[in-house]
Amino acid sequence: MTLSGPSNKAILKVRIKELSIANEMSLIIGLALMTIGTFLGAVWANESWGRYWGWDPKETWALVTVIVYAIVIHLRLVKQWYNYWSFNFLSVLAFGSVLMTYFGVNYLLSGMHSYGQNDQAGGILFYSSLALLVVLLLGGISYRRYKKTKTTF
C-alpha cells in the first residue's frame, strides 16, 4: 500500500510543498547562524591565538558546511535541477556535513579541536559510514519511485 493513492494524491502534494518550505526556511536560518558562528569563531581565535584563520580541521569543516548549505539553498535558482525531491534529499546530506563538523572532526581528525580522539574512533567511523550508506540507499529507492511515478511536485 502506498501513501500516494488516488484518493490522497492532492493532499500529499500539498504536504510535501509545505514541508519543503519549512525545510528551506530552516536551512536559511541554519546558514545564517553557521555563518555568524564561523565569523565569531574567527574573532575569538584572533583574540586567543593572534590569528583569524588557521585551517584547523574544525575551521575548515565549518567553512565546508557553510558552503554546502549555501549550495543547497541556491539550488532553487537552477530551474532544470530543482525539484522538491532533490532539494529535500540534498538538505539531508547537508545536515550530514553539520554532523561531520560537530562530531566527526572531534573523533576522526587531529587538530586543536580533537577533544575525544581515542581507540573507539573506528567504531564511530563504521557507524557513520553505515548511516551514510543507509541514507544513500533510501535516497536511491525514493528517487526511483519519484521517477517512476513522474510526479512533478
N, CA, C and O atoms as a GROMACS GRO file, in nm:
protein
  612
    1MET      N    1   0.084  -0.118   0.000
    1MET     CA    2   0.000   0.000   0.000
    1MET      C    3   0.089   0.125   0.000
    1MET      O    4   0.185   0.132   0.077
    2THR      N    5   0.059   0.218  -0.082
    2THR     CA    6   0.140   0.339  -0.094
    2THR      C    7   0.064   0.460  -0.040
    2THR      O    8  -0.059   0.462  -0.037
    3LEU      N    9   0.140   0.558   0.001
    3LEU     CA   10   0.078   0.680   0.053
    3LEU      C   11   0.017   0.766  -0.057
    3LEU      O   12  -0.074   0.845  -0.032
    4SER      N   13   0.067   0.750  -0.178
    4SER     CA   14   0.021   0.837  -0.287
    4SER      C   15  -0.088   0.770  -0.369
    4SER      O   16  -0.082   0.768  -0.492
    5GLY      N   17  -0.187   0.718  -0.302
    5GLY     CA   18  -0.302   0.660  -0.372
    5GLY      C   19  -0.383   0.768  -0.439
    5GLY      O   20  -0.363   0.886  -0.413
    6PRO      N   21  -0.474   0.728  -0.524
    6PRO     CA   22  -0.552   0.829  -0.598
    6PRO      C   23  -0.636   0.920  -0.509
    6PRO      O   24  -0.663   1.034  -0.545
    7SER      N   25  -0.676   0.869  -0.394
    7SER     CA   26  -0.765   0.950  -0.309
    7SER      C   27  -0.691   1.061  -0.235
    7SER      O   28  -0.750   1.165  -0.206
    8ASN      N   29  -0.565   1.040  -0.205
    8ASN     CA   30  -0.495   1.142  -0.126
    8ASN      C   31  -0.373   1.200  -0.196
    8ASN      O   32  -0.284   1.254  -0.130
    9LYS      N   33  -0.366   1.189  -0.327
    9LYS     CA   34  -0.251   1.242  -0.400
    9LYS      C   35  -0.242   1.394  -0.390
    9LYS      O   36  -0.133   1.449  -0.375
   10ALA      N   37  -0.355   1.462  -0.397
   10ALA     CA   38  -0.355   1.609  -0.388
   10ALA      C   39  -0.312   1.654  -0.249
   10ALA      O   40  -0.237   1.751  -0.235
   11ILE      N   41  -0.359   1.585  -0.147
   11ILE     CA   42  -0.321   1.620  -0.010
   11ILE      C   43  -0.172   1.598   0.011
   11ILE      O   44  -0.106   1.679   0.075
   12LEU      N   45  -0.120   1.488  -0.044
   12LEU     CA   46   0.023   1.458  -0.030
   12LEU      C   47   0.108   1.564  -0.099
   12LEU      O   48   0.212   1.603  -0.047
   13LYS      N   49   0.064   1.611  -0.216
   13LYS     CA   50   0.138   1.717  -0.286
   13LYS      C   51   0.144   1.844  -0.201
   13LYS      O   52   0.249   1.908  -0.193
   14VAL      N   53   0.033   1.880  -0.140
   14VAL     CA   54   0.030   1.999  -0.056
   14VAL      C   55   0.121   1.981   0.065
   14VAL      O   56   0.195   2.073   0.101
   15ARG      N   57   0.118   1.865   0.128
   15ARG     CA   58   0.202   1.840   0.246
   15ARG      C   59   0.351   1.843   0.211
   15ARG      O   60   0.431   1.897   0.287
   16ILE      N   61   0.388   1.785   0.097
   16ILE     CA   62   0.528   1.788   0.054
   16ILE      C   63   0.572   1.930   0.029
   16ILE      O   64   0.683   1.968   0.065
   17LYS      N   65   0.486   2.010  -0.033
   17LYS     CA   66   0.520   2.150  -0.059
   17LYS      C   67   0.537   2.227   0.073
   17LYS      O   68   0.631   2.305   0.087
   18GLU      N   69   0.448   2.204   0.169
   18GLU     CA   70   0.458   2.272   0.299
   18GLU      C   71   0.585   2.232   0.372
   18GLU      O   72   0.654   2.317   0.428
   19LEU      N   73   0.616   2.102   0.373
   19LEU     CA   74   0.738   2.056   0.441
   19LEU      C   75   0.864   2.107   0.372
   19LEU      O   76   0.964   2.136   0.438
   20SER      N   77   0.860   2.118   0.241
   20SER     CA   78   0.976   2.171   0.168
   20SER      C   79   0.997   2.319   0.200
   20SER      O   80   1.111   2.364   0.211
   21ILE      N   81   0.890   2.393   0.214
   21ILE     CA   82   0.902   2.535   0.251
   21ILE      C   83   0.959   2.547   0.393
   21ILE      O   84   1.046   2.630   0.417
   22ALA      N   85   0.910   2.465   0.485
   22ALA     CA   86   0.964   2.467   0.621
   22ALA      C   87   1.111   2.425   0.622
   22ALA      O   88   1.191   2.480   0.698
   23ASN      N   89   1.146   2.329   0.538
   23ASN     CA   90   1.285   2.285   0.527
   23ASN      C   91   1.374   2.397   0.474
   23ASN      O   92   1.484   2.418   0.524
   24GLU      N   93   1.325   2.469   0.373
   24GLU     CA   94   1.402   2.580   0.317
   24GLU      C   95   1.422   2.692   0.420
   24GLU      O   96   1.530   2.749   0.429
   25MET      N   97   1.317   2.722   0.496
   25MET     CA   98   1.331   2.826   0.598
   25MET      C   99   1.431   2.782   0.706
   25MET      O  100   1.509   2.864   0.755
   26SER      N  101   1.429   2.655   0.742
   26SER     CA  102   1.525   2.604   0.840
   26SER      C  103   1.668   2.611   0.788
   26SER      O  104   1.760   2.645   0.861
   27LEU      N  105   1.685   2.579   0.661
   27LEU     CA  106   1.819   2.587   0.601
   27LEU      C  107   1.870   2.731   0.597
   27LEU      O  108   1.988   2.755   0.621
   28ILE      N  109   1.782   2.824   0.568
   28ILE     CA  110   1.824   2.966   0.563
   28ILE      C  111   1.865   3.013   0.701
   28ILE      O  112   1.967   3.080   0.717
   29ILE      N  113   1.786   2.978   0.802
   29ILE     CA  114   1.821   3.015   0.940
   29ILE      C  115   1.951   2.947   0.981
   29ILE      O  116   2.037   3.009   1.043
   30GLY      N  117   1.965   2.819   0.947
   30GLY     CA  118   2.087   2.746   0.979
   30GLY      C  119   2.209   2.805   0.911
   30GLY      O  120   2.316   2.816   0.973
   31LEU      N  121   2.195   2.844   0.786
   31LEU     CA  122   2.307   2.906   0.714
   31LEU      C  123   2.347   3.037   0.779
   31LEU      O  124   2.465   3.065   0.796
   32ALA      N  125   2.248   3.118   0.816
   32ALA     CA  126   2.279   3.246   0.882
   32ALA      C  127   2.351   3.223   1.014
   32ALA      O  128   2.450   3.290   1.043
   33LEU      N  129   2.302   3.130   1.093
   33LEU     CA  130   2.365   3.104   1.224
   33LEU      C  131   2.504   3.043   1.208
   33LEU      O  132   2.595   3.078   1.282
   34MET      N  133   2.523   2.952   1.112
   34MET     CA  134   2.656   2.894   1.090
   34MET      C  135   2.755   2.999   1.040
   34MET      O  136   2.872   2.999   1.078
   35THR      N  137   2.709   3.088   0.954
   35THR     CA  138   2.797   3.194   0.905
   35THR      C  139   2.837   3.288   1.018
   35THR      O  140   2.955   3.323   1.031
   36ILE      N  141   2.741   3.329   1.099
   36ILE     CA  142   2.771   3.415   1.213
   36ILE      C  143   2.865   3.344   1.309
   36ILE      O  144   2.960   3.403   1.359
   37GLY      N  145   2.838   3.216   1.335
   37GLY     CA  146   2.924   3.139   1.425
   37GLY      C  147   3.066   3.125   1.373
   37GLY      O  148   3.161   3.130   1.451
   38THR      N  149   3.080   3.106   1.243
   38THR     CA  150   3.214   3.094   1.184
   38THR      C  151   3.290   3.226   1.197
   38THR      O  152   3.409   3.226   1.230
   39PHE      N  153   3.223   3.337   1.171
   39PHE     CA  154   3.289   3.467   1.186
   39PHE      C  155   3.323   3.497   1.332
   39PHE      O  156   3.432   3.545   1.362
   40LEU      N  157   3.230   3.469   1.422
   40LEU     CA  158   3.260   3.491   1.564
   40LEU      C  159   3.371   3.399   1.613
   40LEU      O  160   3.451   3.438   1.698
   41GLY      N  161   3.376   3.277   1.560
   41GLY     CA  162   3.486   3.187   1.594
   41GLY      C  163   3.620   3.242   1.546
   41GLY      O  164   3.722   3.224   1.614
   42ALA      N  165   3.621   3.307   1.431
   42ALA     CA  166   3.745   3.368   1.381
   42ALA      C  167   3.788   3.485   1.470
   42ALA      O  168   3.906   3.502   1.496
   43VAL      N  169   3.691   3.564   1.514
   43VAL     CA  170   3.724   3.674   1.606
   43VAL      C  171   3.778   3.620   1.737
   43VAL      O  172   3.876   3.672   1.791
   44TRP      N  173   3.715   3.515   1.788
   44TRP     CA  174   3.762   3.452   1.912
   44TRP      C  175   3.902   3.395   1.894
   44TRP      O  176   3.986   3.408   1.983
   45ALA      N  177   3.929   3.333   1.779
   45ALA     CA  178   4.062   3.278   1.753
   45ALA      C  179   4.166   3.388   1.746
   45ALA      O  180   4.280   3.370   1.791
   46ASN      N  181   4.129   3.502   1.690
   46ASN     CA  182   4.224   3.613   1.685
   46ASN      C  183   4.256   3.664   1.824
   46ASN      O  184   4.371   3.697   1.853
   47GLU      N  185   4.157   3.671   1.910
   47GLU     CA  186   4.181   3.715   2.048
   47GLU      C  187   4.262   3.613   2.126
   47GLU      O  188   4.343   3.650   2.211
   48SER      N  189   4.240   3.485   2.098
   48SER     CA  190   4.307   3.380   2.174
   48SER      C  191   4.446   3.349   2.122
   48SER      O  192   4.540   3.339   2.201
   49TRP      N  193   4.461   3.335   1.992
   49TRP     CA  194   4.588   3.289   1.936
   49TRP      C  195   4.653   3.390   1.843
   49TRP      O  196   4.762   3.364   1.791
   50GLY      N  197   4.591   3.503   1.820
   50GLY     CA  198   4.651   3.605   1.737
   50GLY      C  199   4.636   3.582   1.588
   50GLY      O  200   4.707   3.643   1.508
   51ARG      N  201   4.546   3.496   1.549
   51ARG     CA  202   4.519   3.471   1.406
   51ARG      C  203   4.370   3.445   1.389
   51ARG      O  204   4.304   3.387   1.475
   52TYR      N  205   4.317   3.490   1.275
   52TYR     CA  206   4.175   3.471   1.249
   52TYR      C  207   4.145   3.330   1.197
   52TYR      O  208   4.042   3.272   1.230
   53TRP      N  209   4.234   3.278   1.115
   53TRP     CA  210   4.207   3.152   1.048
   53TRP      C  211   4.336   3.072   1.040
   53TRP      O  212   4.440   3.125   1.002
   54GLY      N  213   4.329   2.945   1.076
   54GLY     CA  214   4.448   2.864   1.073
   54GLY      C  215   4.434   2.733   0.997
   54GLY      O  216   4.523   2.649   1.003
   55TRP      N  217   4.325   2.714   0.926
   55TRP     CA  218   4.297   2.592   0.852
   55TRP      C  219   4.301   2.467   0.939
   55TRP      O  220   4.339   2.359   0.894
   56ASP      N  221   4.261   2.483   1.063
   56ASP     CA  222   4.241   2.369   1.152
   56ASP      C  223   4.124   2.288   1.096
   56ASP      O  224   4.036   2.345   1.032
   57PRO      N  225   4.120   2.155   1.119
   57PRO     CA  226   4.008   2.076   1.064
   57PRO      C  227   3.870   2.128   1.104
   57PRO      O  228   3.778   2.125   1.023
   58LYS      N  229   3.853   2.176   1.227
   58LYS     CA  230   3.722   2.226   1.270
   58LYS      C  231   3.686   2.353   1.192
   58LYS      O  232   3.572   2.370   1.150
   59GLU      N  233   3.782   2.441   1.174
   59GLU     CA  234   3.758   2.564   1.098
   59GLU      C  235   3.725   2.532   0.952
   59GLU      O  236   3.634   2.590   0.893
   60THR      N  237   3.800   2.439   0.897
   60THR     CA  238   3.781   2.402   0.757
   60THR      C  239   3.644   2.338   0.736
   60THR      O  240   3.574   2.370   0.640
   61TRP      N  241   3.604   2.248   0.827
   61TRP     CA  242   3.473   2.183   0.812
   61TRP      C  243   3.359   2.280   0.840
   61TRP      O  244   3.251   2.265   0.784
   62ALA      N  245   3.382   2.379   0.924
   62ALA     CA  246   3.279   2.483   0.943
   62ALA      C  247   3.259   2.559   0.812
   62ALA      O  248   3.145   2.589   0.775
   63LEU      N  249   3.366   2.590   0.743
   63LEU     CA  250   3.356   2.657   0.614
   63LEU      C  251   3.290   2.566   0.510
   63LEU      O  252   3.207   2.612   0.432
   64VAL      N  253   3.327   2.438   0.509
   64VAL     CA  254   3.265   2.343   0.416
   64VAL      C  255   3.114   2.336   0.441
   64VAL      O  256   3.036   2.333   0.345
   65THR      N  257   3.073   2.334   0.567
   65THR     CA  258   2.930   2.327   0.599
   65THR      C  259   2.857   2.452   0.551
   65THR      O  260   2.747   2.442   0.498
   66VAL      N  261   2.916   2.567   0.570
   66VAL     CA  262   2.854   2.691   0.521
   66VAL      C  263   2.840   2.686   0.369
   66VAL      O  264   2.736   2.725   0.316
   67ILE      N  265   2.942   2.640   0.300
   67ILE     CA  266   2.937   2.632   0.154
   67ILE      C  267   2.833   2.531   0.107
   67ILE      O  268   2.759   2.557   0.012
   68VAL      N  269   2.827   2.415   0.173
   68VAL     CA  270   2.729   2.312   0.135
   68VAL      C  271   2.588   2.364   0.154
   68VAL      O  272   2.503   2.347   0.067
   69TYR      N  273   2.561   2.427   0.267
   69TYR     CA  274   2.428   2.483   0.292
   69TYR      C  275   2.395   2.591   0.188
   69TYR      O  276   2.282   2.597   0.140
   70ALA      N  277   2.492   2.675   0.154
   70ALA     CA  278   2.468   2.780   0.054
   70ALA      C  279   2.436   2.718  -0.083
   70ALA      O  280   2.351   2.769  -0.155
   71ILE      N  281   2.504   2.610  -0.117
   71ILE     CA  282   2.477   2.544  -0.246
   71ILE      C  283   2.335   2.487  -0.247
   71ILE      O  284   2.263   2.503  -0.345
   72VAL      N  285   2.296   2.420  -0.139
   72VAL     CA  286   2.162   2.360  -0.134
   72VAL      C  287   2.055   2.468  -0.140
   72VAL      O  288   1.954   2.452  -0.210
   73ILE      N  289   2.075   2.578  -0.069
   73ILE     CA  290   1.975   2.685  -0.071
   73ILE      C  291   1.968   2.751  -0.209
   73ILE      O  292   1.859   2.785  -0.255
   74HIS      N  293   2.081   2.768  -0.274
   74HIS     CA  294   2.081   2.834  -0.405
   74HIS      C  295   2.046   2.739  -0.520
   74HIS      O  296   2.040   2.782  -0.635
   75LEU      N  297   2.023   2.613  -0.490
   75LEU     CA  298   1.985   2.517  -0.593
   75LEU      C  299   1.853   2.558  -0.659
   75LEU      O  300   1.831   2.526  -0.776
   76ARG      N  301   1.767   2.627  -0.587
   76ARG     CA  302   1.637   2.666  -0.643
   76ARG      C  303   1.651   2.765  -0.757
   76ARG      O  304   1.557   2.785  -0.834
   77LEU      N  305   1.768   2.827  -0.770
   77LEU     CA  306   1.790   2.921  -0.880
   77LEU      C  307   1.822   2.851  -1.012
   77LEU      O  308   1.816   2.913  -1.118
   78VAL      N  309   1.857   2.723  -1.005
   78VAL     CA  310   1.886   2.645  -1.126
   78VAL      C  311   1.763   2.560  -1.154
   78VAL      O  312   1.747   2.451  -1.098
   79LYS      N  313   1.676   2.610  -1.239
   79LYS     CA  314   1.544   2.550  -1.258
   79LYS      C  315   1.548   2.408  -1.311
   79LYS      O  316   1.464   2.327  -1.274
   80GLN      N  317   1.645   2.373  -1.398
   80GLN     CA  318   1.645   2.238  -1.454
   80GLN      C  319   1.691   2.134  -1.353
   80GLN      O  320   1.666   2.015  -1.374
   81TRP      N  321   1.756   2.173  -1.245
   81TRP     CA  322   1.798   2.077  -1.141
   81TRP      C  323   1.705   2.078  -1.022
   81TRP      O  324   1.706   1.983  -0.943
   82TYR      N  325   1.625   2.181  -1.007
   82TYR     CA  326   1.547   2.196  -0.885
   82TYR      C  327   1.414   2.124  -0.893
   82TYR      O  328   1.336   2.142  -0.987
   83ASN      N  329   1.389   2.043  -0.795
   83ASN     CA  330   1.256   1.987  -0.768
   83ASN      C  331   1.254   1.956  -0.618
   83ASN      O  332   1.358   1.960  -0.552
   84TYR      N  333   1.138   1.925  -0.567
   84TYR     CA  334   1.127   1.903  -0.423
   84TYR      C  335   1.207   1.782  -0.378
   84TYR      O  336   1.260   1.782  -0.267
   85TRP      N  337   1.217   1.679  -0.462
   85TRP     CA  338   1.293   1.561  -0.422
   85TRP      C  339   1.440   1.595  -0.405
   85TRP      O  340   1.499   1.565  -0.302
   86SER      N  341   1.500   1.659  -0.507
   86SER     CA  342   1.643   1.688  -0.500
   86SER      C  343   1.675   1.786  -0.386
   86SER      O  344   1.775   1.771  -0.318
   87PHE      N  345   1.589   1.885  -0.367
   87PHE     CA  346   1.613   1.981  -0.261
   87PHE      C  347   1.610   1.914  -0.123
   87PHE      O  348   1.698   1.937  -0.041
   88ASN      N  349   1.509   1.832  -0.099
   88ASN     CA  350   1.497   1.768   0.032
   88ASN      C  351   1.605   1.664   0.055
   88ASN      O  352   1.655   1.650   0.167
   89PHE      N  353   1.642   1.589  -0.049
   89PHE     CA  354   1.748   1.489  -0.032
   89PHE      C  355   1.882   1.557  -0.008
   89PHE      O  356   1.959   1.514   0.079
   90LEU      N  357   1.911   1.662  -0.082
   90LEU     CA  358   2.038   1.733  -0.061
   90LEU      C  359   2.042   1.802   0.075
   90LEU      O  360   2.150   1.820   0.132
   91SER      N  361   1.927   1.843   0.127
   91SER     CA  362   1.927   1.903   0.261
   91SER      C  363   1.960   1.799   0.368
   91SER      O  364   2.022   1.832   0.469
   92VAL      N  365   1.919   1.674   0.347
   92VAL     CA  366   1.957   1.567   0.440
   92VAL      C  367   2.108   1.544   0.434
   92VAL      O  368   2.173   1.529   0.537
   93LEU      N  369   2.164   1.542   0.313
   93LEU     CA  370   2.309   1.527   0.300
   93LEU      C  371   2.384   1.647   0.358
   93LEU      O  372   2.492   1.632   0.416
   94ALA      N  373   2.327   1.767   0.343
   94ALA     CA  374   2.389   1.886   0.400
   94ALA      C  375   2.393   1.878   0.552
   94ALA      O  376   2.490   1.922   0.614
   95PHE      N  377   2.289   1.823   0.611
   95PHE     CA  378   2.290   1.805   0.757
   95PHE      C  379   2.400   1.708   0.798
   95PHE      O  380   2.453   1.717   0.908
   96GLY      N  381   2.434   1.616   0.710
   96GLY     CA  382   2.548   1.528   0.736
   96GLY      C  383   2.678   1.605   0.748
   96GLY      O  384   2.766   1.565   0.824
   97SER      N  385   2.693   1.713   0.674
   97SER     CA  386   2.814   1.795   0.689
   97SER      C  387   2.817   1.865   0.825
   97SER      O  388   2.924   1.888   0.880
   98VAL      N  389   2.699   1.899   0.877
   98VAL     CA  390   2.693   1.956   1.013
   98VAL      C  391   2.738   1.852   1.114
   98VAL      O  392   2.815   1.882   1.206
   99LEU      N  393   2.690   1.729   1.099
   99LEU     CA  394   2.731   1.622   1.190
   99LEU      C  395   2.881   1.596   1.182
   99LEU      O  396   2.946   1.570   1.283
  100MET      N  397   2.936   1.603   1.061
  100MET     CA  398   3.081   1.586   1.047
  100MET      C  399   3.155   1.699   1.116
  100MET      O  400   3.258   1.676   1.180
  101THR      N  401   3.105   1.821   1.104
  101THR     CA  402   3.170   1.935   1.167
  101THR      C  403   3.172   1.922   1.318
  101THR      O  404   3.273   1.948   1.382
  102TYR      N  405   3.059   1.882   1.375
  102TYR     CA  406   3.049   1.880   1.521
  102TYR      C  407   3.100   1.753   1.585
  102TYR      O  408   3.156   1.757   1.695
  103PHE      N  409   3.082   1.639   1.519
  103PHE     CA  410   3.123   1.513   1.581
  103PHE      C  411   3.242   1.448   1.511
  103PHE      O  412   3.335   1.403   1.577
  104GLY      N  413   3.239   1.444   1.379
  104GLY     CA  414   3.344   1.375   1.304
  104GLY      C  415   3.481   1.434   1.323
  104GLY      O  416   3.579   1.361   1.337
  105VAL      N  417   3.488   1.566   1.325
  105VAL     CA  418   3.619   1.631   1.343
  105VAL      C  419   3.675   1.599   1.481
  105VAL      O  420   3.795   1.578   1.496
  106ASN      N  421   3.588   1.596   1.581
  106ASN     CA  422   3.634   1.570   1.717
  106ASN      C  423   3.689   1.429   1.734
  106ASN      O  424   3.785   1.408   1.807
  107TYR      N  425   3.628   1.332   1.666
  107TYR     CA  426   3.665   1.193   1.688
  107TYR      C  427   3.753   1.132   1.581
  107TYR      O  428   3.823   1.034   1.608
  108LEU      N  429   3.751   1.187   1.460
  108LEU     CA  430   3.822   1.123   1.350
  108LEU      C  431   3.946   1.197   1.304
  108LEU      O  432   4.038   1.134   1.253
  109LEU      N  433   3.950   1.327   1.319
  109LEU     CA  434   4.061   1.406   1.269
  109LEU      C  435   4.145   1.459   1.384
  109LEU      O  436   4.098   1.466   1.498
  110SER      N  437   4.268   1.494   1.355
  110SER     CA  438   4.353   1.551   1.459
  110SER      C  439   4.361   1.702   1.441
  110SER      O  440   4.352   1.753   1.329
  111GLY      N  441   4.379   1.771   1.549
  111GLY     CA  442   4.388   1.916   1.546
  111GLY      C  443   4.357   1.974   1.682
  111GLY      O  444   4.345   1.901   1.781
  112MET      N  445   4.344   2.104   1.686
  112MET     CA  446   4.318   2.172   1.812
  112MET      C  447   4.184   2.136   1.873
  112MET      O  448   4.169   2.140   1.995
  113HIS      N  449   4.088   2.100   1.792
  113HIS     CA  450   3.953   2.073   1.840
  113HIS      C  451   3.923   1.925   1.857
  113HIS      O  452   3.808   1.886   1.874
  114SER      N  453   4.024   1.842   1.853
  114SER     CA  454   4.005   1.697   1.866
  114SER      C  455   4.006   1.660   2.013
  114SER      O  456   4.109   1.621   2.068
  115TYR      N  457   3.891   1.674   2.076
  115TYR     CA  458   3.882   1.651   2.219
  115TYR      C  459   3.868   1.504   2.254
  115TYR      O  460   3.914   1.462   2.360
  116GLY      N  461   3.806   1.427   2.170
  116GLY     CA  462   3.771   1.293   2.210
  116GLY      C  463   3.838   1.184   2.129
  116GLY      O  464   3.784   1.074   2.121
  117GLN      N  465   3.953   1.210   2.070
  117GLN     CA  466   4.018   1.108   1.991
  117GLN      C  467   4.064   0.995   2.082
  117GLN      O  468   4.138   1.017   2.178
  118ASN      N  469   4.018   0.874   2.051
  118ASN     CA  470   4.052   0.760   2.134
  118ASN      C  471   4.055   0.634   2.050
  118ASN      O  472   4.053   0.640   1.927
  119ASP      N  473   4.061   0.520   2.116
  119ASP     CA  474   4.069   0.393   2.046
  119ASP      C  475   3.937   0.352   1.982
  119ASP      O  476   3.935   0.262   1.899
  120GLN      N  477   3.827   0.416   2.019
  120GLN     CA  478   3.695   0.379   1.968
  120GLN      C  479   3.659   0.454   1.839
  120GLN      O  480   3.545   0.445   1.792
  121ALA      N  481   3.753   0.527   1.782
  121ALA     CA  482   3.724   0.606   1.662
  121ALA      C  483   3.685   0.517   1.545
  121ALA      O  484   3.608   0.559   1.459
  122GLY      N  485   3.736   0.394   1.541
  122GLY     CA  486   3.699   0.302   1.433
  122GLY      C  487   3.552   0.268   1.436
  122GLY      O  488   3.489   0.256   1.331
  123GLY      N  489   3.494   0.252   1.554
  123GLY     CA  490   3.352   0.224   1.566
  123GLY      C  491   3.267   0.341   1.519
  123GLY      O  492   3.164   0.322   1.455
  124ILE      N  493   3.312   0.461   1.551
  124ILE     CA  494   3.240   0.580   1.507
  124ILE      C  495   3.244   0.590   1.356
  124ILE      O  496   3.144   0.623   1.292
  125LEU      N  497   3.359   0.563   1.298
  125LEU     CA  498   3.372   0.566   1.152
  125LEU      C  499   3.284   0.460   1.088
  125LEU      O  500   3.221   0.486   0.985
  126PHE      N  501   3.277   0.342   1.146
  126PHE     CA  502   3.193   0.235   1.093
  126PHE      C  503   3.046   0.274   1.095
  126PHE      O  504   2.976   0.261   0.994
  127TYR      N  505   2.999   0.322   1.209
  127TYR     CA  506   2.857   0.356   1.220
  127TYR      C  507   2.819   0.479   1.138
  127TYR      O  508   2.708   0.485   1.085
  128SER      N  509   2.907   0.575   1.127
  128SER     CA  510   2.876   0.691   1.043
  128SER      C  511   2.875   0.651   0.896
  128SER      O  512   2.793   0.701   0.819
  129SER      N  513   2.965   0.562   0.856
  129SER     CA  514   2.965   0.514   0.718
  129SER      C  515   2.840   0.432   0.690
  129SER      O  516   2.782   0.441   0.582
  130LEU      N  517   2.799   0.352   0.786
  130LEU     CA  518   2.677   0.273   0.772
  130LEU      C  519   2.554   0.364   0.759
  130LEU      O  520   2.466   0.338   0.677
  131ALA      N  521   2.549   0.469   0.840
  131ALA     CA  522   2.438   0.563   0.833
  131ALA      C  523   2.435   0.634   0.697
  131ALA      O  524   2.328   0.652   0.639
  132LEU      N  525   2.552   0.673   0.646
  132LEU     CA  526   2.559   0.736   0.513
  132LEU      C  527   2.512   0.639   0.405
  132LEU      O  528   2.441   0.679   0.313
  133LEU      N  529   2.552   0.514   0.416
  133LEU     CA  530   2.510   0.414   0.320
  133LEU      C  531   2.358   0.395   0.322
  133LEU      O  532   2.295   0.383   0.216
  134VAL      N  533   2.299   0.392   0.441
  134VAL     CA  534   2.153   0.377   0.453
  134VAL      C  535   2.082   0.498   0.392
  134VAL      O  536   1.982   0.481   0.322
  135VAL      N  537   2.132   0.620   0.418
  135VAL     CA  538   2.071   0.740   0.362
  135VAL      C  539   2.080   0.738   0.209
  135VAL      O  540   1.983   0.771   0.141
  136LEU      N  541   2.195   0.699   0.155
  136LEU     CA  542   2.210   0.693   0.010
  136LEU      C  543   2.122   0.584  -0.050
  136LEU      O  544   2.065   0.603  -0.158
  137LEU      N  545   2.111   0.470   0.017
  137LEU     CA  546   2.025   0.362  -0.032
  137LEU      C  547   1.878   0.405  -0.033
  137LEU      O  548   1.808   0.384  -0.132
  138LEU      N  549   1.832   0.464   0.076
  138LEU     CA  550   1.695   0.512   0.081
  138LEU      C  551   1.671   0.624  -0.020
  138LEU      O  552   1.563   0.633  -0.080
  139GLY      N  553   1.771   0.709  -0.039
  139GLY     CA  554   1.760   0.813  -0.140
  139GLY      C  555   1.749   0.756  -0.280
  139GLY      O  556   1.671   0.805  -0.361
  140GLY      N  557   1.827   0.651  -0.310
  140GLY     CA  558   1.818   0.586  -0.440
  140GLY      C  559   1.683   0.521  -0.463
  140GLY      O  560   1.627   0.530  -0.573
  141ILE      N  561   1.630   0.456  -0.360
  141ILE     CA  562   1.498   0.393  -0.371
  141ILE      C  563   1.391   0.500  -0.394
  141ILE      O  564   1.304   0.484  -0.479
  142SER      N  565   1.398   0.606  -0.316
  142SER     CA  566   1.296   0.711  -0.331
  142SER      C  567   1.308   0.782  -0.466
  142SER      O  568   1.207   0.823  -0.523
  143TYR      N  569   1.430   0.796  -0.518
  143TYR     CA  570   1.448   0.858  -0.649
  143TYR      C  571   1.387   0.772  -0.758
  143TYR      O  572   1.323   0.823  -0.850
  144ARG      N  573   1.407   0.641  -0.749
  144ARG     CA  574   1.347   0.551  -0.849
  144ARG      C  575   1.194   0.561  -0.847
  144ARG      O  576   1.130   0.565  -0.952
  145ARG      N  577   1.139   0.565  -0.727
  145ARG     CA  578   0.992   0.576  -0.716
  145ARG      C  579   0.946   0.713  -0.766
  145ARG      O  580   0.839   0.725  -0.827
  146TYR      N  581   1.025   0.816  -0.738
  146TYR     CA  582   0.990   0.951  -0.784
  146TYR      C  583   0.989   0.956  -0.936
  146TYR      O  584   0.896   1.013  -0.995
  147LYS      N  585   1.090   0.899  -1.001
  147LYS     CA  586   1.097   0.899  -1.146
  147LYS      C  587   0.992   0.807  -1.208
  147LYS      O  588   0.940   0.834  -1.317
  148LYS      N  589   0.961   0.698  -1.138
  148LYS     CA  590   0.865   0.602  -1.190
  148LYS      C  591   0.726   0.662  -1.197
  148LYS      O  592   0.652   0.640  -1.293
  149THR      N  593   0.690   0.738  -1.094
  149THR     CA  594   0.556   0.799  -1.092
  149THR      C  595   0.549   0.925  -1.176
  149THR      O  596   0.440   0.974  -1.206
  150LYS      N  597   0.666   0.978  -1.214
  150LYS     CA  598   0.674   1.102  -1.292
  150LYS      C  599   0.591   1.212  -1.232
  150LYS      O  600   0.524   1.288  -1.303
  151THR      N  601   0.597   1.221  -1.101
  151THR     CA  602   0.524   1.324  -1.030
  151THR      C  603   0.608   1.450  -1.028
  151THR      O  604   0.726   1.445  -0.996
  152THR      N  605   0.550   1.560  -1.062
  152THR     CA  606   0.621   1.688  -1.060
  152THR      C  607   0.576   1.767  -0.938
  152THR      O  608   0.493   1.857  -0.947
  153PHE      N  609   0.632   1.731  -0.825
  153PHE     CA  610   0.598   1.803  -0.702
  153PHE      C  611   0.666   1.936  -0.701
  153PHE      O  612   0.652   2.012  -0.606
   0.00000   0.00000   0.00000
